Amino acid sequence: MAYSDFTAESWPFSAGTTAVVVILATYFIAYQLSSRKIDPREPPVIVPIIPIVGHILGMASLGGRYIKNLGLRNRNLPIFTLPVPASRIYIVADPSLAAAVQRASKVLSFTPIIPEVTERVLGLDKATMEITRKNLDPGPGEERGFLADIQDMVYAWLGPGDYLSELSLDAAKEMRDEIAAYAASSSAPSKEPTDLLNWVRHLVTVSTAKYLYGPQNPIASDPKLEEAFWDFDHGLGSLLMNILPSITASKAYAGREKLSAALQVYLEKGLHKTGSKIIQKRVDIAMAHGWTVPGIAREELSFLFAGIVNATTSTFWILTQIYADPELLAAVRGEVESILERQREDDEPSSTSTSTSTRLRLRIADLKDRCPVLAAVYRECLRLGSDTYSTRLVKEDTLLANRYFLKKNAVVQIAGGVIHADRSIWGDDVDTFNYRRFLDNRREGGGGAAAAAAAAAKPNPIHPAAFRAFGGGKTLCPGRHFAMNEILAFVALVVLQFDMAPAHGKGRIEVPRKNDGVLPVHILEPVSPVQVLISKRADGFAKDGLDVEFVM
């Protein structure tokens, strides 16, 4: 039969059958395209159930849990490929390969991703983005851009040294005063249930805003901005999607705009000069690179976010785990009390009295160095709560570890949630809170040549790149030393002064699951509130308040 003689009536199959055939053929073609390797050396491809777009849909609907589940179902794969529209995502689930990614910072870089993320999250204008994209990753002797200058400054200032000590002491003093104000108020002891996360959230938010941005910071001037800040935080995933954010992420968008406007007024009045030295330096660098005041206000929102969010949620988990276990609480209290230095008004050593005539001194360094249980609880809570990714852009075709081909312009993600849940690394109780695993320093991780050498010298060492809470390599969190100082100081202040009990019924405080169904941009929050009754210690310790001086 000639083609010209073909008619719809001559087609031998029904419309329904034809539709099924077309759908199956389309699915088969799409499936084959999704499963195809770009290069024979490319990491194994995991094909989505819905070809091409399935992984994107999975991440959008399940958040960080999607990639974590893929990694745990494919434990035999140290790295695998997720085909996505017009690109690839390479998921690294093995510490040794994570270290290889970190070493390859010239071709696998986070820096090119920063402008895209900040533009979406902070709502930066085109002129500001042009400045941000200049000279992103300069080599020796090349002209430096804003990002290079601001990153180098933050890493230098928050590294071990005098300024880290100065800022840590400022933070500890502000938290001490906020907690003391609570202890002296009618709210303590609490007769009504207290949401522990909200309690920590408030104390950390107001104290952080004050020690970073000074007594006239926007949140101190307008306490309603505290709620706006957390609206912004809880909608970050939707802001990143950047699909009509004023509609699809309305609360986060509104919170961001309120905070940005308040920070702009703060800067226009020159109030940043009453803030911390690091804030003043950040503003100076931005202005030197041509940023406008509205742009700087939005940029400072990102630093306020960095200072508040992880400290809040980490502290919540640490306090929850400690107060859920009376034996652990006793151990932590014993450690902290043992490092308290008691001074009389004449600065002579005193007895163990905690009356108002006794001044106590607490060395922040001792919280890390002489309180092993407290430090282990800190690390274990970070391991359990951190499912974050360390993300890199592939700047040119490269061979990772001389084995795996990575395509230019693809994305590499080191999956912290997968590595932190790997039984072969952490043991069969990997899903259970067990601070004792960090009392053995083989398991501390954290990166660095010294840590690697120390771990390698021990039998069955834990790879130093297995602990992902602070990332690793060139993008290792610059605030990690400060964060530990701040969080341990906060926890010490609380355990020294307060008891906590479950708000409803007797027994122990129940520790909820983490909410891993969201984009893991920071330490994950709980799926349900922890309601507690907070009271002053029943044994009378610090019954008249805690007069403590922090030193390094």
Solvent accessible surface area in square Angstrom, and as a share of the most:
residue,aa,sasa,rsa
1,M,170,0.76
2,A,56,0.44
3,Y,199,0.76
4,S,100,0.65
5,D,85,0.44
6,F,92,0.39
7,T,65,0.38
8,A,86,0.67
9,E,157,0.70
10,S,48,0.31
11,W,110,0.39
12,P,103,0.65
13,F,114,0.47
14,S,69,0.45
15,A,89,0.69
16,G,47,0.45
17,T,60,0.35
18,T,41,0.24
19,A,50,0.39
20,V,83,0.48
21,V,86,0.50
22,V,86,0.49
23,I,113,0.57
24,L,112,0.56
25,A,47,0.37
26,T,82,0.47
27,Y,99,0.38
28,F,126,0.53
29,I,103,0.52
30,A,17,0.13
31,Y,84,0.32
32,Q,83,0.37
33,L,95,0.47
34,S,3,0.02
35,S,38,0.24
36,R,144,0.52
37,K,79,0.34
38,I,68,0.35
39,D,25,0.13
40,P,119,0.75
41,R,125,0.46
42,E,2,0.01
43,P,0,0.00
44,P,47,0.30
45,V,29,0.16
46,I,26,0.13
47,V,36,0.20
48,P,4,0.03
49,I,153,0.78
50,I,91,0.46
51,P,14,0.09
52,I,67,0.34
53,V,59,0.34
54,G,9,0.09
55,H,1,0.00
56,I,72,0.37
57,L,91,0.45
58,G,9,0.09
59,M,42,0.19
60,A,67,0.52
61,S,83,0.53
62,L,68,0.34
63,G,8,0.08
64,G,4,0.04
65,R,82,0.30
66,Y,33,0.12
67,I,1,0.00
68,K,28,0.12
69,N,51,0.26
70,L,9,0.05
71,G,1,0.01
72,L,43,0.22
73,R,164,0.60
74,N,36,0.18
75,R,123,0.45
76,N,124,0.64
77,L,31,0.16
78,P,44,0.28
79,I,0,0.00
80,F,0,0.00
81,T,0,0.00
82,L,0,0.00
83,P,6,0.04
84,V,17,0.10
85,P,63,0.39
86,A,115,0.89
87,S,41,0.26
88,R,24,0.09
89,I,19,0.10
90,Y,0,0.00
91,I,0,0.00
92,V,0,0.00
93,A,12,0.09
94,D,40,0.21
95,P,11,0.07
96,S,58,0.38
97,L,13,0.07
98,A,0,0.00
99,A,15,0.12
100,A,8,0.06
101,V,0,0.00
102,Q,28,0.13
103,R,182,0.67
104,A,29,0.22
105,S,30,0.19
106,K,177,0.75
107,V,31,0.18
108,L,1,0.00
109,S,7,0.05
110,F,66,0.28
111,T,13,0.07
112,P,38,0.24
113,I,30,0.15
114,I,18,0.09
115,P,3,0.02
116,E,75,0.34
117,V,51,0.29
118,T,27,0.16
119,E,55,0.25
120,R,81,0.30
121,V,19,0.11
122,L,2,0.01
123,G,27,0.26
124,L,11,0.05
125,D,80,0.41
126,K,170,0.72
127,A,66,0.51
128,T,4,0.02
129,M,1,0.01
130,E,116,0.52
131,I,30,0.15
132,T,4,0.02
133,R,112,0.41
134,K,120,0.51
135,N,59,0.31
136,L,37,0.19
137,D,53,0.28
138,P,30,0.19
139,G,28,0.27
140,P,145,0.91
141,G,91,0.87
142,E,104,0.46
143,E,134,0.60
144,R,101,0.37
145,G,2,0.02
146,F,2,0.01
147,L,11,0.06
148,A,9,0.07
149,D,39,0.20
150,I,10,0.05
151,Q,59,0.26
152,D,77,0.40
153,M,15,0.07
154,V,14,0.08
155,Y,79,0.30
156,A,76,0.59
157,W,73,0.26
158,L,12,0.06
159,G,16,0.16
160,P,110,0.69
161,G,40,0.39
162,D,133,0.69
163,Y,29,0.11
164,L,13,0.06
165,S,32,0.21
166,E,67,0.30
167,L,4,0.02
168,S,1,0.01
169,L,36,0.18
170,D,55,0.28
171,A,0,0.00
172,A,0,0.00
173,K,76,0.32
174,E,34,0.15
175,M,2,0.01
176,R,49,0.18
177,D,70,0.36
178,E,45,0.20
179,I,0,0.00
180,A,46,0.35
181,A,61,0.47
182,Y,30,0.11
183,A,10,0.08
184,A,90,0.69
185,S,45,0.29
186,S,117,0.75
187,S,57,0.37
188,A,11,0.08
189,P,71,0.45
190,S,18,0.12
191,K,182,0.77
192,E,127,0.57
193,P,55,0.35
194,T,25,0.14
195,D,33,0.17
196,L,0,0.00
197,L,14,0.07
198,N,76,0.39
199,W,20,0.07
200,V,0,0.00
201,R,32,0.12
202,H,85,0.38
203,L,6,0.03
204,V,2,0.01
205,T,0,0.00
206,V,31,0.18
207,S,0,0.00
208,T,0,0.00
209,A,2,0.01
210,K,78,0.33
211,Y,14,0.05
212,L,6,0.03
213,Y,2,0.01
214,G,4,0.04
215,P,83,0.52
216,Q,94,0.42
217,N,2,0.01
218,P,14,0.09
219,I,5,0.03
220,A,59,0.46
221,S,83,0.54
222,D,58,0.30
223,P,96,0.60
224,K,166,0.70
225,L,11,0.05
226,E,28,0.13
227,E,122,0.55
228,A,6,0.05
229,F,0,0.00
230,W,14,0.05
231,D,33,0.17
232,F,2,0.01
233,D,5,0.02
234,H,102,0.46
235,G,13,0.12
236,L,12,0.06
237,G,28,0.26
238,S,45,0.29
239,L,0,0.00
240,L,39,0.19
241,M,105,0.47
242,N,71,0.36
243,I,102,0.52
244,L,117,0.58
245,P,31,0.19
246,S,59,0.38
247,I,124,0.63
248,T,79,0.46
249,A,8,0.06
250,S,57,0.37
251,K,136,0.58
252,A,2,0.02
253,Y,69,0.26
254,A,43,0.34
255,G,2,0.02
256,R,12,0.04
257,E,51,0.23
258,K,119,0.50
259,L,1,0.01
260,S,5,0.04
261,A,56,0.43
262,A,25,0.19
263,L,2,0.01
264,Q,54,0.24
265,V,74,0.42
266,Y,6,0.02
267,L,11,0.05
268,E,105,0.47
269,K,143,0.61
270,G,23,0.22
271,L,32,0.16
272,H,13,0.06
273,K,143,0.61
274,T,67,0.39
275,G,12,0.12
276,S,14,0.09
277,K,108,0.46
278,I,0,0.00
279,I,0,0.00
280,Q,56,0.25
281,K,79,0.33
282,R,13,0.05
283,V,0,0.00
284,D,80,0.42
285,I,20,0.10
286,A,2,0.02
287,M,94,0.42
288,A,89,0.69
289,H,49,0.22
290,G,47,0.46
291,W,14,0.05
292,T,76,0.44
293,V,41,0.24
294,P,60,0.38
295,G,4,0.04
296,I,1,0.01
297,A,1,0.00
298,R,48,0.17
299,E,21,0.09
300,E,2,0.01
301,L,0,0.00
302,S,35,0.23
303,F,28,0.12
304,L,6,0.03
305,F,38,0.16
306,A,70,0.54
307,G,16,0.15
308,I,0,0.00
309,V,1,0.01
310,N,67,0.34
311,A,7,0.05
312,T,1,0.00
313,T,0,0.00
314,S,2,0.01
315,T,1,0.01
316,F,0,0.00
317,W,17,0.06
318,I,0,0.00
319,L,0,0.00
320,T,0,0.00
321,Q,21,0.09
322,I,0,0.00
323,Y,12,0.05
324,A,12,0.09
325,D,43,0.22
326,P,73,0.46
327,E,130,0.58
328,L,2,0.01
329,L,24,0.12
330,A,64,0.50
331,A,39,0.30
332,V,0,0.00
333,R,29,0.11
334,G,38,0.37
335,E,27,0.12
336,V,0,0.00
337,E,44,0.20
338,S,77,0.50
339,I,4,0.02
340,L,13,0.06
341,E,49,0.22
342,R,36,0.13
343,Q,28,0.12
344,R,88,0.32
345,E,159,0.71
346,D,99,0.51
347,D,87,0.45
348,E,99,0.44
349,P,109,0.69
350,S,29,0.19
351,S,70,0.45
352,T,109,0.63
353,S,40,0.26
354,T,28,0.16
355,S,46,0.30
356,T,100,0.58
357,S,48,0.31
358,T,4,0.02
359,R,93,0.34
360,L,4,0.02
361,R,58,0.21
362,L,0,0.00
363,R,87,0.32
364,I,1,0.00
365,A,30,0.23
366,D,16,0.08
367,L,0,0.00
368,K,61,0.26
369,D,111,0.57
370,R,134,0.49
371,C,0,0.00
372,P,75,0.47
373,V,22,0.13
374,L,0,0.00
375,A,5,0.04
376,A,1,0.01
377,V,0,0.00
378,Y,4,0.01
379,R,53,0.19
380,E,0,0.00
381,C,5,0.03
382,L,6,0.03
383,R,2,0.01
384,L,38,0.19
385,G,3,0.03
386,S,1,0.01
387,D,5,0.03
388,T,28,0.17
389,Y,50,0.19
390,S,13,0.08
391,T,26,0.15
392,R,6,0.02
393,L,41,0.20
394,V,0,0.00
395,K,73,0.31
396,E,94,0.42
397,D,70,0.36
398,T,30,0.17
399,L,67,0.33
400,L,6,0.03
401,A,55,0.42
402,N,137,0.70
403,R,159,0.58
404,Y,17,0.07
405,F,20,0.08
406,L,0,0.00
407,K,74,0.31
408,K,104,0.44
409,N,96,0.49
410,A,2,0.02
411,V,38,0.22
412,V,0,0.00
413,Q,27,0.12
414,I,0,0.00
415,A,1,0.00
416,G,1,0.01
417,G,3,0.03
418,V,7,0.04
419,I,0,0.00
420,H,6,0.03
421,A,8,0.06
422,D,27,0.14
423,R,101,0.37
424,S,103,0.66
425,I,23,0.12
426,W,2,0.01
427,G,26,0.25
428,D,122,0.63
429,D,54,0.28
430,V,3,0.02
431,D,99,0.51
432,T,79,0.46
433,F,47,0.20
434,N,39,0.20
435,Y,22,0.08
436,R,149,0.55
437,R,13,0.05
438,F,5,0.02
439,L,82,0.41
440,D,46,0.24
441,N,86,0.44
442,R,61,0.22
443,R,57,0.21
444,E,51,0.23
445,G,20,0.19
446,G,32,0.31
447,G,30,0.29
448,G,54,0.52
449,A,88,0.68
450,A,85,0.66
451,A,34,0.26
452,A,38,0.29
453,A,66,0.51
454,A,55,0.43
455,A,11,0.08
456,A,78,0.61
457,A,88,0.68
458,K,70,0.30
459,P,98,0.62
460,N,130,0.66
461,P,61,0.39
462,I,13,0.07
463,H,64,0.29
464,P,21,0.13
465,A,7,0.05
466,A,0,0.00
467,F,12,0.05
468,R,6,0.02
469,A,20,0.15
470,F,46,0.19
471,G,16,0.16
472,G,4,0.04
473,G,36,0.35
474,K,119,0.51
475,T,45,0.26
476,L,29,0.14
477,C,46,0.27
478,P,34,0.21
479,G,13,0.13
480,R,64,0.23
481,H,54,0.24
482,F,19,0.08
483,A,22,0.17
484,M,23,0.10
485,N,2,0.01
486,E,6,0.03
487,I,4,0.02
488,L,0,0.00
489,A,0,0.00
490,F,2,0.01
491,V,0,0.00
492,A,0,0.00
493,L,0,0.00
494,V,0,0.00
495,V,0,0.00
496,L,0,0.00
497,Q,13,0.06
498,F,0,0.00
499,D,32,0.17
500,M,19,0.08
501,A,45,0.35
502,P,25,0.16
503,A,18,0.14
504,H,142,0.63
505,G,60,0.58
506,K,206,0.87
507,G,61,0.58
508,R,145,0.53
509,I,10,0.05
510,E,150,0.67
511,V,56,0.32
512,P,24,0.15
513,R,163,0.60
514,K,42,0.18
515,N,50,0.26
516,D,23,0.12
517,G,24,0.23
518,V,67,0.38
519,L,73,0.36
520,P,6,0.04
521,V,60,0.34
522,H,18,0.08
523,I,7,0.04
524,L,4,0.02
525,E,32,0.15
526,P,17,0.11
527,V,67,0.39
528,S,49,0.32
529,P,85,0.54
530,V,7,0.04
531,Q,66,0.29
532,V,0,0.00
533,L,59,0.29
534,I,0,0.00
535,S,40,0.26
536,K,74,0.31
537,R,19,0.07
538,A,101,0.78
539,D,100,0.52
540,G,27,0.26
541,F,28,0.12
542,A,5,0.04
543,K,134,0.57
544,D,80,0.41
545,G,32,0.31
546,L,20,0.10
547,D,63,0.33
548,V,1,0.01
549,E,53,0.24
550,F,3,0.01
551,V,31,0.18
552,M,62,0.28
